[in-house]
Amino acid sequence: MNHPQKKVSYLFFIFFFLSLQITSTLTSTPLEKKDIYILPASDLKWQSIDPLEWEPLDPSQNKDLPMRAPLWGDFSKKGPSGSIVYLPKGFKSKPHEHNATYRAITISGSIHSAHPSVKDHWLQSGSFWIQPARGIHIAKTRENPCYIYVEIDKGPQLTFSPDIKNKPTTPSLALDFQHLTWLNQKHISWLPSRKKKKIKNLEIAFLWGKITKNDSNGTLLKLPSFFSGKIINKTGDLHIIVIKGKVGSRKFKRQTLSDKSYFYVKKGTSLPIENLLAEESWIYIRSKGKYKVH
């Protein structure tokens, strides 16, 4: 004898279970699977930095401790990642070294990051440096707190006490913001021609990497006052960090994104972007191959 009510209940259970699975899949999808994703500076999630380990921390309770806010990737696992690091004013670390080479850009404040024997050289907003793996170094700040953007290509990133027997795998490099080489719209095809579009004073500075299709690179893009345009990369994803100024996007109802804010842009997706200030804004872009501004 058939039992219609049991059959309906059984079918309802299957449907309910499948709906849970679908919902779970959607909610567990990484944010970077979206075509465009933004993370305003005000929404950063901070973790404390210990000389030899990392652990979660409520920054409101410990404002004088170094902290890290992950932006993309996972620095504790294999693969590349990017984070914002906060160092309090008057901070000085002990000599230490890392297993992975990292690159960094000062967002605000001033930092000295070098071998303990090197004379203080303060890197201000827009300055760039590379700290080679196993290179012994210290980090110091001055009278103001310092925020920097840090990225690695091969995690996990670990911290160790100094071992003078190990040598850096790559030469160290520090590039002060005053010594950046800027290319304008006359010099590079990544930027729109002045003849085709009435945009002036767009400039780009190459920091590291190669511009071939399968290679990654990092650049600073200088947006002139009240600039309005689009950025697209057809060969790879973009990771964009606001270094100075304030930018917005029509994609997000012109939400104001100050320094330390982050954009993720999926390969082949066009990001509308605007400089909201009457002065220039700088953004850092990690790209695979070439991107275009138009």
Steps between C-alpha positions, in 0.01 A plus 500: 500500500636844400533781755480836315569699816822307570610547137437876516686523833791307355517725193478809722793370710712448186417850374575654840834317525603609149401860574723492810787368293455774239474771766809364676693503173404859428578633846834319521619629161812716549441870448766506229275285281291812437579706189571808712534515876589793726624513858483851650770593751234527770412129458851359536532209746812541714723231654794551734859447392728308733874463426459127445128436453165653405181498704159676485474822700242767571678818382275719716661346808862510382559799275873511566575154358603429139209357303420346164180515293484236222369625163534204266654153510619339824851580624493186721457268200670433168457757225498880473326739739467867587439675834497841667742524795469756780799608710447738795696821542846465649502127420826305461507128434769258605731372223318221317470325165231335287501185290328680209597811307246779536431828325359804678368850435460769764142627515533754782758594760871424465690174540863389506536134401853372448790311654571615859834647388345728235453869580137612534333568166136594537264375231188715474168457318547353152848359572568138403740235624580130474613298799672180383437166668735428790618862497551618858326833557323725746198729458471842664244781495521864607256732676197381300343155451584331171288296262660294224377258235691169497478217249677169450508259206568176684346438839480409774689794646685410820714713733823386663769624732814607308730243348809679370608192304212538255533750217222688316384319188451828312662842541307746715344805338349822636349760269403833654179652364700802380707275273216320322512509120161608366391429143221709352255451213767578241721213615279197555206332327344392832366854535252670263640724232441870560381526140227240547372611839517827686687362799824661609762428765440125534832342601632154584812384688627143462623345826567131437434201275457444127225619267483179294166321491568228757708706744393716792603858561434792731444864405389827651233687306464872558143625443471874427243716676140391442609230254223274373574189294530122501768239568496155338736204466415228250785269603467478878337619822581837657571576865475875561586687821441870559833647612405867530194711427137393464341309214156369415319288244160527332484125551461564874294821494815712526579375850803692627805275533791657686858375535531134613183408306511205259349401163498155345425493125454171317672433168315666211284718726497878459523705821354854487718717724503866596731728692273687742753770585623821340853361550659182369434156648738203482401136470720191497408229247621141504432359155579205279624635169370837383193690615339789316363833621236661283 
